[in-house]
Amino acid sequence: MTLTTTTQPAPAHAAVHDALTLRTLKEALAAALDEDREARLRADTEAVGARGAAALALPFAAAGRHYGRDRLPGWYEWHVADAVRTLLLLALPLSGRRLAAEATARYGGGDAAERRGVLSALPFLPLGDAALPLVDDGLRTNDTRLIAAALGPYARAHLDQYRWRQAVLKCLFTGVPLHRVAGLQERKDAELARMAAGFAAERRAAGRTVPDDLWLVAGEQSAARAYEH
Protein backbone atom coordinates (compact mmCIF):
# COMPACT_ATOMS: atom_id res chain seq x y z
CA MET A 1 0.00 0.00 0.00
CA THR A 2 1.33 3.41 -0.97
CA LEU A 3 0.90 6.20 1.50
CA THR A 4 0.47 9.70 0.11
CA THR A 5 0.80 12.96 1.94
CA THR A 6 -0.78 16.25 1.11
CA THR A 7 0.49 19.69 1.90
CA GLN A 8 -2.07 21.77 3.71
CA PRO A 9 -2.47 25.31 2.35
CA ALA A 10 -1.37 28.12 4.63
CA PRO A 11 -4.23 29.67 6.60
CA ALA A 12 -5.75 32.71 4.94
CA HIS A 13 -4.63 34.86 7.83
CA ALA A 14 -1.20 33.32 8.34
CA ALA A 15 1.58 35.41 9.82
CA VAL A 16 4.72 36.01 7.76
CA HIS A 17 7.12 35.04 10.55
CA ASP A 18 7.11 31.55 11.98
CA ALA A 19 6.93 30.40 15.60
CA LEU A 20 10.72 30.19 15.91
CA THR A 21 11.17 33.85 14.95
CA LEU A 22 8.50 34.85 17.44
CA ARG A 23 10.18 32.83 20.17
CA THR A 24 13.47 34.54 19.36
CA LEU A 25 11.80 37.93 19.72
CA LYS A 26 10.28 36.97 23.05
CA GLU A 27 13.64 35.73 24.35
CA ALA A 28 15.39 38.94 23.31
CA LEU A 29 12.72 41.01 25.04
CA ALA A 30 12.85 38.89 28.20
CA ALA A 31 16.62 39.43 28.37
CA ALA A 32 16.11 43.20 28.10
CA LEU A 33 13.48 43.52 30.86
CA ASP A 34 13.94 43.40 34.60
CA GLU A 35 11.61 41.36 36.82
CA ASP A 36 9.19 44.21 37.48
CA ARG A 37 8.77 44.99 33.79
CA GLU A 38 8.40 41.31 32.94
CA ALA A 39 5.60 41.10 35.50
CA ARG A 40 3.96 44.22 34.07
CA LEU A 41 4.14 42.75 30.56
CA ARG A 42 2.53 39.50 31.70
CA ALA A 43 -0.27 41.47 33.33
CA ASP A 44 -0.75 43.71 30.30
CA THR A 45 -0.86 40.87 27.78
CA GLU A 46 -3.19 38.81 29.96
CA ALA A 47 -5.55 41.78 30.27
CA VAL A 48 -5.54 42.28 26.50
CA GLY A 49 -6.20 38.58 25.98
CA ALA A 50 -9.12 38.65 28.40
CA ARG A 51 -10.66 42.05 27.60
CA GLY A 52 -9.54 42.66 24.05
CA ALA A 53 -9.12 46.10 22.56
CA ALA A 54 -10.51 47.80 25.66
CA ALA A 55 -7.35 46.85 27.52
CA LEU A 56 -4.95 47.59 24.67
CA ALA A 57 -4.94 51.35 24.12
CA LEU A 58 -3.22 52.48 27.32
CA PRO A 59 -0.33 49.99 27.55
CA PHE A 60 0.27 50.27 23.80
CA ALA A 61 0.62 54.05 23.95
CA ALA A 62 2.71 53.91 27.14
CA ALA A 63 5.05 51.11 26.03
CA GLY A 64 8.07 53.40 25.69
CA ARG A 65 7.48 54.99 29.07
CA HIS A 66 6.76 51.74 30.93
CA TYR A 67 9.24 49.39 29.28
CA GLY A 68 11.98 51.64 27.96
CA ARG A 69 13.08 53.02 24.61
CA ASP A 70 16.43 51.27 24.41
CA ARG A 71 17.49 49.26 21.37
CA LEU A 72 16.52 45.59 21.48
CA PRO A 73 19.75 43.55 21.55
CA GLY A 74 20.18 41.34 18.51
CA TRP A 75 17.35 42.99 16.55
CA TYR A 76 18.62 45.59 14.12
CA GLU A 77 16.77 48.91 14.41
CA TRP A 78 14.23 47.43 16.84
CA HIS A 79 13.52 49.03 20.22
CA VAL A 80 12.25 47.37 23.37
CA ALA A 81 8.94 49.21 22.95
CA ASP A 82 8.52 47.78 19.43
CA ALA A 83 8.72 44.24 20.79
CA VAL A 84 6.30 45.05 23.62
CA ARG A 85 3.79 46.50 21.17
CA THR A 86 4.12 43.40 19.00
CA LEU A 87 3.26 41.12 21.92
CA LEU A 88 0.36 43.33 22.97
CA LEU A 89 -1.15 43.14 19.48
CA LEU A 90 -0.55 39.39 19.40
CA ALA A 91 -2.45 39.02 22.66
CA LEU A 92 -5.66 40.22 21.00
CA PRO A 93 -7.98 37.23 20.38
CA LEU A 94 -8.40 38.32 16.77
CA SER A 95 -7.07 37.62 13.29
CA GLY A 96 -7.47 38.84 9.74
CA ARG A 97 -9.45 41.99 9.09
CA ARG A 98 -10.63 42.34 12.69
CA LEU A 99 -7.05 42.33 13.93
CA ALA A 100 -6.05 44.67 11.09
CA ALA A 101 -8.77 47.08 12.22
CA GLU A 102 -7.32 47.19 15.74
CA ALA A 103 -3.79 47.64 14.42
CA THR A 104 -5.09 50.47 12.23
CA ALA A 105 -6.68 52.14 15.24
CA ARG A 106 -3.38 52.06 17.12
CA TYR A 107 -1.54 53.33 14.05
CA GLY A 108 -4.01 56.11 13.27
CA GLY A 109 -4.12 57.41 16.82
CA GLY A 110 -0.44 57.02 17.59
CA ASP A 111 2.72 59.08 17.36
CA ALA A 112 5.64 58.14 15.10
CA ALA A 113 7.02 55.59 17.58
CA GLU A 114 3.64 53.87 17.92
CA ARG A 115 3.22 53.80 14.14
CA ARG A 116 6.66 52.30 13.71
CA GLY A 117 5.73 49.73 16.34
CA VAL A 118 2.62 48.72 14.41
CA LEU A 119 4.51 48.43 11.12
CA SER A 120 7.28 46.41 12.77
CA ALA A 121 4.70 44.06 14.31
CA LEU A 122 2.89 43.24 11.06
CA PRO A 123 4.92 40.15 10.03
CA PHE A 124 4.24 38.56 13.42
CA LEU A 125 0.46 38.99 13.28
CA PRO A 126 -2.11 36.58 11.75
CA LEU A 127 -3.28 39.09 9.16
CA GLY A 128 -2.82 37.70 5.68
CA ASP A 129 -2.80 40.74 3.40
CA ALA A 130 -5.43 42.64 5.43
CA ALA A 131 -2.93 45.24 6.71
CA LEU A 132 -1.57 46.36 3.35
CA PRO A 133 -3.27 49.79 3.71
CA LEU A 134 -0.97 50.42 6.69
CA VAL A 135 2.07 49.64 4.57
CA ASP A 136 0.81 52.01 1.88
CA ASP A 137 0.30 54.75 4.46
CA GLY A 138 3.77 54.31 5.91
CA LEU A 139 5.25 54.55 2.43
CA ARG A 140 3.36 57.76 1.69
CA THR A 141 5.09 59.56 4.55
CA ASN A 142 8.44 61.30 4.43
CA ASP A 143 9.42 59.82 7.81
CA THR A 144 12.36 57.57 7.01
CA ARG A 145 11.72 55.49 10.15
CA LEU A 146 8.22 54.63 8.93
CA ILE A 147 9.33 53.99 5.36
CA ALA A 148 11.98 51.54 6.57
CA ALA A 149 9.55 49.78 8.92
CA ALA A 150 6.91 49.57 6.18
CA LEU A 151 9.36 47.76 3.89
CA GLY A 152 9.96 44.91 6.31
CA PRO A 153 9.06 41.22 5.84
CA TYR A 154 5.32 41.94 5.65
CA ALA A 155 5.76 44.09 2.53
CA ARG A 156 8.17 41.53 1.09
CA ALA A 157 5.43 38.90 1.36
CA HIS A 158 2.36 40.92 0.37
CA LEU A 159 3.15 44.12 -1.53
CA ASP A 160 2.68 43.77 -5.29
CA GLN A 161 5.71 44.26 -7.53
CA TYR A 162 4.65 47.62 -8.96
CA ARG A 163 4.15 49.24 -5.54
CA TRP A 164 7.26 47.52 -4.20
CA ARG A 165 9.43 49.00 -6.95
CA GLN A 166 8.01 52.47 -6.29
CA ALA A 167 8.76 52.03 -2.59
CA VAL A 168 12.37 51.05 -3.26
CA LEU A 169 12.76 54.10 -5.48
CA LYS A 170 11.38 56.25 -2.66
CA CYS A 171 14.12 54.86 -0.42
CA LEU A 172 16.67 56.20 -2.90
CA PHE A 173 14.92 59.58 -2.89
CA THR A 174 14.64 59.88 0.88
CA GLY A 175 17.93 58.30 1.94
CA VAL A 176 16.59 55.12 3.50
CA PRO A 177 19.45 52.60 3.19
CA LEU A 178 18.47 49.87 0.75
CA HIS A 179 19.67 47.14 3.09
CA ARG A 180 16.60 47.98 5.19
CA VAL A 181 14.34 46.65 2.41
CA ALA A 182 13.40 43.07 3.23
CA GLY A 183 13.76 40.71 0.28
CA LEU A 184 15.62 43.21 -1.88
CA GLN A 185 17.88 40.63 -3.54
CA GLU A 186 15.00 38.22 -4.21
CA ARG A 187 12.56 40.77 -5.61
CA LYS A 188 14.72 43.22 -7.56
CA ASP A 189 14.27 42.95 -11.31
CA ALA A 190 15.22 44.54 -14.62
CA GLU A 191 12.48 47.15 -14.38
CA LEU A 192 13.71 48.30 -10.99
CA ALA A 193 17.26 48.49 -12.37
CA ARG A 194 15.97 50.67 -15.23
CA MET A 195 14.15 52.96 -12.80
CA ALA A 196 17.24 53.24 -10.59
CA ALA A 197 19.41 54.12 -13.59
CA GLY A 198 16.92 56.83 -14.60
CA PHE A 199 16.93 58.20 -11.07
CA ALA A 200 20.73 58.33 -11.11
CA ALA A 201 20.74 60.14 -14.46
CA GLU A 202 18.34 62.77 -13.10
CA ARG A 203 20.53 63.27 -10.04
CA ARG A 204 23.66 63.72 -12.13
CA ALA A 205 21.91 66.17 -14.45
CA ALA A 206 20.88 68.24 -11.44
CA GLY A 207 24.42 68.20 -10.03
CA ARG A 208 23.39 66.07 -7.07
CA THR A 209 25.09 63.02 -5.61
CA VAL A 210 23.96 59.48 -6.34
CA PRO A 211 23.21 57.26 -3.30
CA ASP A 212 26.13 54.98 -2.47
CA ASP A 213 23.92 51.88 -2.40
CA LEU A 214 22.32 52.36 -5.82
CA TRP A 215 24.45 49.47 -7.09
CA LEU A 216 22.29 47.09 -5.01
CA VAL A 217 19.42 47.46 -7.48
CA ALA A 218 21.07 48.74 -10.67
CA GLY A 219 23.07 46.46 -12.95
CA GLU A 220 26.85 46.72 -12.69
CA GLN A 221 27.23 48.74 -15.89
CA SER A 222 24.37 51.10 -14.95
CA ALA A 223 25.84 51.58 -11.49
CA ALA A 224 29.27 52.33 -12.92
CA ARG A 225 27.81 55.00 -15.22
CA ALA A 226 25.79 56.44 -12.36
CA TYR A 227 28.92 57.24 -10.37
CA GLU A 228 30.80 58.79 -13.29
CA HIS A 229 31.37 62.52 -13.01
N, C-alpha and C positions, 0 to 999 in steps of 0.2 A: 504494500500500500504506500502510495506517495503522499507525503504531507506537504501541503502548500501553505504559505503564509501570505498575508496581505498587509500592506502598509496602510495604516489608518491616516486619513487626511488630518492636517493640523486643524485644531478648533478655529472657528471663524474669528474668535476674539483672542487668538493666541498672542502672547507677549513675544517680543523680538529676542530678548535675552532668555537664556535657559536657567534652570534652577541652580546650577553650579555658579554662574555669574552672580546671581542674587545672593547666594550664600557667601561668596567672596566679599560682596559689598557689605553685608551684615557683619562679617568678621572684622573688616576694616573699621567700620563705625564703632563696634564694641571696643576695639583697641584704643579708639580715640576718646571715649567717654569715661568719666569717673563713675563710681558706684551710684552717686545721687542722680546723675543724668541718665544712667541706664535705667534706674528705677522710674524716673519721670517718663522716659520713652515707653517703657512697658505699660505704664498707666495710660499714657496718651493713645497708644495704638489699641489697647484694649477698649478704651472708651469709644474710639472711632469704629471699631468692629462691632460694638454693641449698639451704639446710638446713630451710627452713620454720619452723614454730612453735618448734622447739628453739632457734633463734637469735633469737627475737623477745622473749622475756620480759625479759631483762636490759636491752637498749637501750631498750625501751619504758618500763620503770619508771624508768630513769635519764635520760630525755630532758631533764627540766628541769635536772638537774645537769650533764649533758654539753653541752647546746646553749643553755642559758639560759632564763630565765623572762620575758624582756622581751615587751612587746606586739609583734605582727607588724605592721609598717607597712602601711597600706592595707587591713587586714582588721579590721573593727570587732569588738572583744572577743575576738579571737584572740591567742594567745601563740605564740612561736616553738616551744615544746614541742608545742603542738597540731598544728602543721603537720608537725613531725618525726614525731609518732605517726601522723598520716595516711599519710605516705609509707611508714612501716614496715609498716603494715597493708596498704597497696596492694602492697607487695613480695611478700606471701605468694602463692604460686601456687595460689590457691583462689578460689572464688566461691560465691554462694548460701549454702545452709545450712552448708556446711563453713567458709566464711569467717565467717559469723555466729557459729559456735561458738567460733572463735578470738577474735573481738572480745568475745564474752561472757566468755571466760576472763580477758581483760585487764581488762574492766570489773569483774567479780566480785572479782578479787584486787587491785584497785587502790585508791589513795586518791582523794580528790575530784578532784584535777587529772588523774589518769589516766582517771577516769570521764568527766570533761568532754571529754578528748581523744578518747575513743572516740565519744561522742555527736556531737562536732563532725565527726569523720571520716566518719560514716555516709553522707552524700550523695555522697561521692567513691568509695565502694566498690561493686563489682558484687554487690549483695545482693538486689535485688528487695525484697520485703517481709519477708524472713527475719529482720531485726533489729528488728521492731516490739516484741518483748518488752523490749528495752533502752530504747526510748522510754517504754514504760509504766512501767518501773522508775524512770527518771529523773523522771517526772512524779509518782510516788508520794512522792518525797522532799520535804523542806522546804528543801532547799539551792537557793537561787535561781539559783546558777550552773548547776546541773544541769537545773533546769526550763527555763531559757532555752536551753541547748544542746539539750535534747530537742525543743524546738519550732522547730528549724531547718528547712531545706529537705527533709530526709528525712521529717519528720512532715507537712509540707505535702503531700508527694506520696503518702504511704501511710496516714496515720492516718485512720480513718473519722470522719465528721462528728460523731457523738455524742461520741466520746472527745475529738475536737479541741475541741468547745465546752466540755466540762468542763475541759480543760487551760487554755483561755483564761480561764475563770472563776477557776481556781486562780491564774493570774497576778495577777488583781485582788486576790485574797485575800492573796497573799504579797508583793505589791509588785514583781513582775517587770514592767518597762515593756512595754507592749503592742507597741511598735515592734520588740521582739525576736522577735515571733512571725512567722515566715516565712509569707507568703501571707495575712496578716490581711485585707487589703482584698478579695482575691478570694474568700475562703471565708466571711467573716462573713455571717450571714443573719438573718432576722426572729426566729428562735428564740433565737439568741445575744443579740440586742438585748433580747428579753423577759427573759432570764436576767440580763443586766447591769442592767436597770432594777429587777428584784426585789432584786438584791444591793445596789444603791444605796439602795433603800427600807429594807432591813434595817439598813444602816449608819446612815442618818439616824435611824431609830427608836432605835438604841442610842447616839445622840449621838456617833457616830464620823464621821471625815471620809470623803469619797468620793474615790477616786483621780482625779487630774487628767486621766488619759488615758481615762477611761470613755467619753467622747464618741466615741472611735474605733470602738466597737462598738455603742453605743446610738444610736437615732435622735435627731435634733436636739431634738425636743420632750421625749423621755425624758431626754436629757442635761441639758436646761435645768431640768427639774423636780428632777433628782438633786442639782443644786448649790444649790437653793433652801434657805434656812434657815428 
